[in-house]
Amino acid sequence: MNYKIFFKINTDIANLSQVLSWFEQLNEPPLDDTNIWWQCQTLLIEGFTNIVEHAHKNLPVETPIEIEAMRSNEKIEIRIWYSGEPFNLEKKLQDTVELEENEEERGRGLKIMSAIADNLRYERTTDNRSCLFMGKFY
């Protein structure tokens, strides 16, 4: 089974519930392990929120975010394309306090994504955008 879905939405944190509703169609038929599905939802929530609040924070709300999700027999992949400055994920992860030591209300999203995803990376695209890639095997 290979199933791919695509969604384009404005840069607004209030759109997160729409993003999650759209993503729900990927869980048909439901995964046997509900924990894996919860982790994939968490990856999507953290990735979308990070892009809205950081990469797009100074951009107009009309700035699009494009999301693609794919489910195969062995994994779920999520790609989120966005505008904004290039980002060094590895350096940011190294510079960020570990989850257990972070008592701040903010700044945990990347560490959460890194802990959950089997594959996590940011890539610069040829059209001057970036793509957040998150993969989870099941």
N, C-alpha and C positions, 0 to 999 in steps of 0.2 A: 504494500500500500504506500503510495506517495500522494499526499494531499497538501496543496499549497493555497494560501489565502493572502489577500492584499488589502490594505486599508490606507487611506490618506486622510489626515485630519490636521486641523489648525493647532498651533502652539498654545495650548490652554490647559492647565492642570485640571480644570473642571471637566475636560473631555475624557478623563481617565476611566470613568464608568462605561462610556461608549467603547473605548478601546478593549476593556475587559469583556464586554458583551460580545463584541466582534470576535475576540479570541476564543470564546467558548465553543464556537462551531468546530474548532480543531479537536475537541475532546469527544467526538462522535466516531465510532463507538467509544465509550468512556475507557480510559486507561485502567488496567487492573490495579495498578498502584496509585491510589489517590494522592499519596505523598509526592510523587513525581509531578502530577498535575499542579499541585499547590506550589511546588518549587518553580515550575515554568510560569505560573501566574505571577509569582514574586519577582522573577527575573524581568518580566514584562513591566510590572509596576515600577520597579526600581530603575530600569532603563529609561522608560518614558518620563518618569519624574525627574531623573538626572538631566535629561536633555532639555526639558521645559525649564527647569530651575537654574541650570548652569549654562549649557551651550546656547540656548535661545533667550537668555534672560534680558538681553538688550535688543532683541529683535521684535518686530510687530507680531501681534497675535495671529495675523493672517499667514505667517510663515509656516509652510507645510512641514509636517513630519510624515514620512512614508514608512509603513510597517509591513513586513512580509513574514509570515509564519509557515513552516513546513513540518509535516509529520510523516515519518516513514515507519517502517516496522521496528526500528531500533532507536530512533531519536526524534527529538523536536528541536528545530532551529528557529531562531527569531533574529530578524535583521531589522534595524531601525535606521533609516537614512535621515540626516538632518544637516542644517547649515551651521555655520559657526567656525570658530578657530580650531586648527588641528589640536589633538589631545594625545599626550603620551601616557597611556594607561599604565604601563609597567612602572614608570617613575611615580605616578600618582599613588599607585598601590603601595609602593615602597615608603612613600612619605606619609601615608595615612596610618594613624594609630590602629592597632589591632582591635577587633570588635570587643573583646573582653575588657580592654583598657579604655575604651571610648565611652565616656559618660556624657558626651555632648548630645544635644538633640539632633544635630546634623552631622553629616560627614561619614555615615556608615554604609551608604548605598553601594559604593564600589566594592567594599569588603564583603558585603552580603552577596553581591553578584559573583564575586570571585570564589566565595565559599560554595555556592550552589552550582554554578555552571561547570560543565566538564570542559567547555571551550569558551573563552571570553576574549574578545579582541576589538579594537577600534581600527578601522581602515580608512584611509583617505581615498576618495573616488576620483575618476578623471574629470568629473564635472564640478570639482571644487567643493564637494560635500564630504561628509564622513558617514561611515556605517558602523554602528554598534552591532557586533555579532555575538550571539549567545547560543550555545548548543548544550543539550542535555540528553544523555543516553538513558534508555530504560530497558 
